[in-house]
Amino acid sequence: MSGMTQLSSRERLVRVCLNQAVDRGVFFSEHYWSQTWERWSGEGMPAGYRFDYDFDFHSTCLAALGINIGFQPAFDVEVLQDDGATQVVRDQYGVVKRVFRDRPGQLQQFLEHPVSDRASWERLAPRLAARGDMPDRLPPDWAARAARLNASDQPVFFGGTHLCGFFSFLRELTGEKVYYLLHDDPGLMHEMLAFQTDRLITMLRRVSREAQLDGQFIWEDMCFKTGPLIGPRAFRDFLLEPYCRLIEAAKSCGVRVFYVDSDGNLDALLPLWLEAGVNAIEPFEVAAGMDVVAVKRRYGGRLTIVGGIDKRALAAGPRAIDAEIARVRPAYELGGYLPCVDHSVPPDVSWDNFRYYLDRKRELVGKA
């Protein structure tokens, strides 16, 4: 790395994901629970504090385009029942759920999803369609925004956290019924996935006419602590073709990074994601058995790992943080690794411990 011309943050990220030489590592941004931020504010974090990350991936890179990937129009948020302790609401995604007043946003009981069968899908689909030049999905300042992004140092990704994946698309629309529908009505599942692929490609091609896109972000969250929510055979039968179609279309639009977000143990699905053309995945949760050094040695330059630093070490203090940085260092030295916490930083991490961790991470990636 020494002696190499300094890269922009944008090109550095892309080069790491393509397993190419870089001037230094990426000082990748972290994500936090709101309660964590509240704790740090009470422990001395200055008001309006901004970390010196190379870029803020989740809140800036994924939001930069400002396009509406979801429902058009969105569902009206409605309170359907209120018993004092809980409310039954319909949210902006059409999901009916029970929320608990003393734990808003944390404890939810899902009661009904917008798709239960072919008839309900056919009623819903027009709200998700991408048509023509998409004036209803682009922000009012689209031309100026695209020009600004093209001139910026930050990476620009198409995608987000809702309705931008494939398995997650089915699960967001049908809830737990997805597991029955994959068996009972595979034709409907294939039809919905083809629709999703077509609409994502339409949006991607429209946006890329003005905006230079570096990455395609696919949110899935389709694994749990010991393995995937559907097996490799079902992935191949239902998801592989949509992935391949989207990634090939994205390549034709100049996209170079194909990035999947899925919690849990990913081992059974990693070969399939790589076969489809995915080249970056997060967050590699240590508590789910994900070992970034072992995965990096297995897949080498085919896969960029994002995450993999055990959040529990940050809560334990400096000695544990030092040991955790030492544990992942071999993965970093192999290249194609963006070190960060293996999910959002929880509120049991103190402000002092988090600052200590960031100092050690700066040293690891060579950020002065």
C-alpha positions in Angstrom: 0.0 0.0 0.0 2.9 2.4 0.7 3.8 4.8 -2.0 0.4 4.4 -3.7 -1.5 7.5 -4.8 -4.2 8.5 -2.3 -7.6 7.2 -3.4 -11.0 8.8 -3.0 -13.3 7.0 -0.4 -15.5 6.0 -3.3 -12.8 4.3 -5.4 -11.1 2.8 -2.2 -14.4 1.0 -1.3 -14.9 -0.3 -4.9 -11.3 -1.5 -5.2 -11.4 -3.4 -1.8 -14.6 -5.1 -3.0 -12.9 -6.1 -6.3 -9.8 -7.4 -4.5 -7.6 -4.7 -6.0 -4.7 -2.8 -4.4 -5.6 0.2 -2.2 -3.7 3.0 -0.5 -5.1 1.9 2.9 -8.1 0.1 4.4 -11.6 1.5 4.5 -12.6 3.1 7.8 -16.1 1.8 7.5 -19.0 3.3 9.4 -20.8 1.8 12.3 -24.5 1.6 13.0 -26.1 2.1 16.5 -29.3 1.5 18.4 -31.1 4.7 19.4 -30.7 3.7 23.0 -26.9 3.5 22.5 -26.8 7.0 21.2 -28.8 8.2 24.2 -26.4 6.5 26.6 -23.4 8.1 24.9 -25.0 11.5 25.1 -25.2 11.0 28.8 -21.6 9.9 29.0 -20.0 12.9 27.4 -20.5 12.5 23.7 -20.8 16.2 22.4 -24.1 17.3 20.9 -24.0 16.9 17.1 -20.9 14.8 17.2 -19.8 13.4 13.9 -17.4 10.4 13.5 -14.6 10.6 11.0 -15.6 7.5 9.0 -14.6 7.5 5.3 -18.4 7.7 4.6 -21.6 6.8 6.4 -22.7 3.8 4.6 -26.2 3.0 5.9 -27.5 6.5 6.5 -25.9 8.3 3.5 -24.7 5.9 0.8 -28.0 4.0 0.8 -30.1 7.1 1.0 -28.2 9.3 -1.4 -30.4 8.7 -4.4 -33.6 9.6 -2.6 -35.8 7.4 -4.8 -38.9 5.6 -3.6 -38.4 1.8 -4.0 -41.4 0.9 -2.0 -45.2 1.3 -2.2 -46.5 4.1 -4.3 -48.7 5.2 -2.7 -47.6 4.0 0.8 -50.3 2.7 3.1 -51.8 5.1 5.5 -50.7 4.4 9.1 -53.8 3.6 11.1 -54.5 2.7 14.7 -57.1 -0.1 14.5 -57.3 -0.9 18.2 -56.0 0.6 21.4 -56.4 -1.0 24.8 -54.0 1.3 26.7 -51.1 -1.0 27.0 -50.9 -2.0 23.3 -52.1 -0.7 19.9 -53.0 -2.7 16.8 -51.7 -0.6 13.9 -51.4 -0.9 10.1 -48.0 0.4 9.2 -46.8 2.1 6.0 -46.0 -1.3 4.5 -49.5 -2.6 5.0 -48.6 -4.9 7.9 -51.1 -5.2 10.8 -49.2 -5.6 14.0 -49.6 -5.2 17.8 -47.1 -2.8 19.4 -46.4 -2.3 23.1 -46.5 1.2 24.4 -43.7 0.7 26.8 -41.4 -0.8 24.1 -42.2 1.0 20.8 -40.3 -0.4 17.9 -38.8 -3.2 19.9 -41.6 -5.8 20.7 -44.1 -6.3 18.0 -46.6 -9.1 17.2 -47.3 -9.4 13.5 -51.0 -10.2 12.8 -51.5 -9.8 9.1 -49.5 -9.1 6.0 -50.8 -7.6 2.7 -50.4 -10.7 0.6 -52.0 -14.0 1.5 -52.9 -15.4 -1.9 -52.9 -14.6 -5.6 -55.9 -12.3 -5.4 -54.4 -10.1 -2.7 -51.1 -10.1 -4.7 -52.8 -8.9 -7.8 -54.5 -6.1 -5.8 -51.2 -5.0 -4.3 -48.8 -5.3 -7.3 -49.8 -1.9 -9.0 -48.6 -0.1 -5.8 -45.1 -1.6 -6.4 -44.8 -1.3 -10.2 -42.1 0.9 -11.7 -43.4 2.6 -14.9 -41.6 4.6 -17.6 -39.5 7.5 -16.4 -40.7 7.0 -12.9 -41.7 10.6 -12.1 -43.5 9.4 -9.0 -40.4 7.6 -7.6 -37.7 10.1 -8.3 -37.1 13.1 -5.9 -38.1 16.5 -7.2 -34.4 17.6 -7.3 -33.3 14.5 -9.2 -31.2 16.1 -11.9 -29.3 18.3 -9.5 -28.9 15.5 -7.0 -27.5 13.1 -9.6 -25.0 15.7 -10.7 -23.9 16.3 -7.1 -23.5 12.6 -6.4 -21.5 12.1 -9.6 -19.0 14.7 -8.4 -18.9 13.5 -4.8 -16.3 11.4 -2.9 -18.9 9.0 -1.4 -20.0 5.7 -2.9 -23.5 5.6 -4.3 -25.6 2.5 -3.9 -29.0 1.5 -5.4 -31.1 -0.3 -2.8 -32.1 0.1 0.8 -33.6 -1.8 3.7 -37.2 -2.5 2.5 -38.5 -4.2 -0.6 -35.1 -4.3 -2.3 -34.3 -8.0 -1.9 -35.8 -11.3 -3.0 -36.5 -13.6 -0.1 -37.1 -10.5 2.0 -39.5 -9.2 -0.6 -41.6 -12.3 -0.2 -41.4 -12.3 3.5 -42.2 -8.6 3.9 -45.4 -9.1 1.8 -46.6 -12.5 3.1 -45.0 -12.9 6.6 -44.5 -16.4 7.9 -47.0 -17.6 5.2 -44.0 -17.5 2.8 -42.8 -20.9 4.0 -46.2 -22.5 3.1 -46.6 -20.6 -0.2 -43.2 -21.8 -1.4 -44.5 -25.3 -1.1 -48.2 -24.9 -1.8 -48.1 -22.2 -4.6 -44.6 -22.1 -6.1 -46.1 -20.6 -9.3 -47.2 -17.5 -7.3 -43.8 -17.2 -5.6 -42.0 -17.4 -9.0 -44.4 -14.8 -10.4 -43.8 -12.4 -7.5 -40.0 -12.8 -7.8 -40.1 -12.2 -11.5 -42.1 -9.0 -10.9 -39.6 -7.9 -8.3 -36.7 -8.5 -10.6 -38.3 -6.6 -13.4 -39.2 -3.6 -11.3 -35.7 -3.4 -9.7 -34.1 -3.6 -13.1 -36.4 -0.9 -14.4 -35.6 1.4 -11.5 -31.9 0.6 -11.8 -31.7 1.4 -15.5 -33.7 4.6 -15.1 -31.5 5.9 -12.2 -28.2 5.0 -13.9 -29.1 7.2 -16.9 -28.0 10.2 -14.8 -26.3 8.8 -11.7 -23.1 6.9 -11.5 -23.8 3.9 -9.4 -21.1 2.0 -7.5 -23.1 -0.7 -5.8 -26.3 -2.7 -5.7 -27.5 -3.3 -2.1 -29.8 -6.3 -1.5 -31.3 -6.6 2.0 -32.3 -10.2 2.8 -32.0 -11.1 6.5 -32.7 -14.7 5.6 -30.6 -16.6 8.2 -30.8 -17.2 11.9 -28.2 -18.3 14.5 -27.6 -21.8 13.1 -28.5 -21.5 9.4 -30.7 -20.2 6.7 -34.5 -19.7 6.8 -34.7 -21.7 3.5 -32.3 -24.3 2.4 -29.8 -24.2 -0.5 -32.1 -26.2 -2.8 -35.0 -23.7 -2.3 -32.6 -20.8 -2.8 -31.4 -22.4 -6.1 -35.0 -23.1 -7.2 -36.5 -19.7 -6.4 -33.8 -17.1 -5.9 -30.8 -17.8 -8.0 -32.3 -16.7 -11.3 -33.6 -13.4 -9.9 -30.2 -12.7 -8.4 -28.4 -13.5 -11.7 -30.8 -11.4 -13.7 -30.5 -8.3 -11.5 -26.7 -8.5 -11.2 -26.2 -8.9 -14.9 -28.5 -5.9 -15.5 -26.6 -3.9 -12.9 -23.2 -4.7 -14.5 -24.5 -3.3 -17.8 -25.3 -0.1 -15.9 -21.7 0.2 -14.6 -22.3 -1.2 -11.1 -19.3 -3.1 -9.7 -20.2 -4.0 -6.1 -23.1 -6.4 -5.4 -23.7 -6.3 -1.6 -26.0 -8.5 0.5 -27.1 -7.8 4.0 -28.2 -10.9 6.0 -27.8 -11.7 9.7 -27.2 -15.1 11.2 -25.2 -18.0 10.0 -24.5 -17.7 6.3 -22.3 -20.7 5.6 -24.9 -22.8 3.7 -25.8 -19.9 1.3 -22.4 -18.3 0.7 -21.6 -20.5 -2.3 -24.9 -19.7 -4.0 -24.5 -15.9 -3.4 -21.1 -16.1 -5.0 -22.4 -18.2 -7.9 -25.0 -15.4 -8.5 -22.3 -12.8 -8.6 -22.5 -11.2 -5.2 -19.1 -10.0 -4.0 -19.7 -8.3 -0.6 -21.8 -9.5 2.3 -22.5 -8.2 5.9 -22.5 -8.5 8.9 -20.9 -11.9 9.8 -22.3 -12.3 13.3 -19.8 -13.9 15.6 -22.6 -15.2 17.9 -24.0 -17.1 14.9 -20.7 -18.9 14.4 -19.3 -16.7 11.6 -15.5 -16.6 11.6 -14.2 -14.0 9.2 -10.7 -15.5 9.1 -12.0 -18.9 8.2 -14.4 -17.6 5.6 -11.7 -15.3 4.1 -9.3 -18.3 3.8 -12.0 -20.4 2.2 -13.3 -17.9 -0.4 -10.3 -15.5 -0.9 -10.7 -12.7 -3.3 -14.2 -13.8 -4.5 -15.8 -12.3 -1.4 -15.5 -9.1 0.5 -16.5 -9.5 4.2 -18.2 -6.5 5.9 -18.5 -6.7 9.7 -17.3 -9.7 11.8 -16.1 -7.8 14.9 -17.9 -9.2 17.9 -20.1 -6.5 19.5 -19.8 -8.2 22.8 -16.1 -7.4 22.9 -16.9 -3.7 22.9 -19.0 -4.1 26.0 -16.3 -6.0 27.8 -13.7 -3.3 27.6 -10.2 -2.5 26.2 -8.5 -5.8 26.8 -11.3 -7.7 25.0 -11.3 -5.1 22.2 -7.6 -5.6 21.7 -8.0 -9.3 21.5 -10.9 -9.0 19.0 -8.9 -6.7 16.7 -6.0 -9.2 16.9 -8.4 -12.0 16.0 -9.7 -10.4 12.8 -6.3 -9.0 11.7 -5.4 -12.1 9.5 -8.7 -11.5 7.5 -7.8 -7.9 7.0 -4.3 -8.8 5.9 -5.7 -11.2 3.3 -7.6 -8.2 1.7 -11.2 -7.8 0.8 -12.3 -7.1 4.4 -14.2 -4.0 5.7 -13.9 -4.4 9.5 -16.8 -3.2 11.6 -19.1 -4.4 14.3 -21.2 -7.5 13.4 -24.5 -5.6 13.7 -25.7 -2.4 15.3 -23.8 -1.3 18.4 -26.0 -2.1 21.4 -26.5 0.1 24.4 -24.3 -2.0 26.7 -21.3 -0.5 25.0 -20.0 2.6 26.8 -18.9 5.8 25.1 -15.3 5.3 26.4 -15.2 1.7 25.1 -16.5 2.7 21.7 -13.9 5.5 21.3 -11.2 3.0 22.3 -12.5 0.6 19.7 -12.5 3.2 17.0 -8.9 4.1 17.8 -7.9 0.5 17.4 -9.8 0.2 14.2 -8.1 3.3 12.8 -4.8 1.7 13.5 -5.9 -1.6 11.8 -6.9 0.1 8.5 -4.1 2.7 8.5 -6.3 5.8 8.8 -4.2 8.6 10.3 
